[in-house]
Amino acid sequence: MAGLITLTTDFGLRDPFVGIMKGVLLSICPSVRLVDLTHEVPPQDVLGGGLALEAALPFFPSGTVHLAVVDPGVGTARRPIAVRVGGHYLVGPDNGLFTFALEGDDWAAVSLTAPEYRLAEVSRTFHGRDVFAPAAAYLASGVPLERFGPVVTAPERLRRPGCRLEAGELVGEVVDADRFGNLLTSIPAARLAEIPGSGGVTLEVAGRRLDGPVDAYAEGAEGEPAVIVGSMGCLEIFVKDGSARDRLGVGRGTIVRVRRAE
């Protein structure tokens, strides 16, 4: 079966960069299947790129190569790396983009230094074309991870937005906003049972108290923020036919608290 490569970048589609990377991939591995995960990661938003990858990996088959380029440090001393985790491969810059994949012990990483697995000339500004795409294509072709370069034991990591139980409340934060303006939080619905007491819950964000989760976006009151359990299993704040981001004027890092309803 042909290899499978996903692409995640902050390049957008106005410029030819994504198409050029696909040209490199197909030149090395003509039978590979390509899936565009997203090219609309906000520019230089390394955490946003990592969150997109984390959401997608469980839905791809083992052996998939995930090529990700959100790389504000291109041309500097930051390492290009490849990671093997849970049967998947991740290829991109060592800048914290793969933080989510490094939380357990079942991973291996290497620095992409072997010249035979990159283009003959490597520019200072387009490692997606010259370093990462060739490595991804060779991995999809069956080249073992260990051939690409020396082992990396301490890849760069970002602070992961978390959730903690504090004084009877679950305390988390807004981790992102999607294109609909829905605010995605770091509070898993499965942890609501940890809040002492019984009955429903309320969520507090930006000085507003919102009732516990509804079952569908359509159940929200027109123009008013409401809470739902999103597709990733975490609490999400939305506005029916509107934007919670705009309505509340908040974004990533805003504290969110959940307690039992009074």
PEQUITA-V811243 format. One record per run of one state. SS is the DSSP state (hx for helix, st for strand, lp for the rest). FROM is the first residue (numbers start at 0). TO is the last residue. If there is no record, write none. Layout:
# PEQUITA-V811243
ss:SS from:FROM to:TO
ss:SS from:FROM to:TO
This chain:
# PEQUITA-V811243
ss:lp from:0 to:2
ss:st from:3 to:8
ss:lp from:9 to:15
ss:hx from:16 to:27
ss:lp from:28 to:31
ss:st from:32 to:37
ss:lp from:38 to:44
ss:hx from:45 to:56
ss:lp from:57 to:63
ss:st from:64 to:68
ss:lp from:69 to:78
ss:st from:79 to:84
ss:lp from:85 to:86
ss:st from:87 to:92
ss:lp from:93 to:97
ss:hx from:98 to:101
ss:lp from:102 to:105
ss:st from:106 to:110
ss:lp from:111 to:113
ss:hx from:114 to:116
ss:lp from:117 to:125
ss:hx from:126 to:139
ss:lp from:140 to:143
ss:hx from:144 to:147
ss:lp from:148 to:149
ss:st from:150 to:150
ss:lp from:151 to:162
ss:st from:163 to:165
ss:lp from:166 to:167
ss:st from:168 to:176
ss:lp from:177 to:181
ss:st from:182 to:187
ss:hx from:188 to:193
ss:lp from:194 to:199
ss:st from:200 to:204
ss:lp from:205 to:206
ss:st from:207 to:210
ss:lp from:211 to:212
ss:st from:213 to:213
ss:lp from:214 to:215
ss:hx from:216 to:218
ss:lp from:219 to:220
ss:st from:221 to:221
ss:lp from:222 to:223
ss:st from:224 to:228
ss:lp from:229 to:232
ss:st from:233 to:239
ss:lp from:240 to:242
ss:hx from:243 to:247
ss:lp from:248 to:253
ss:st from:254 to:259
ss:lp from:260 to:261
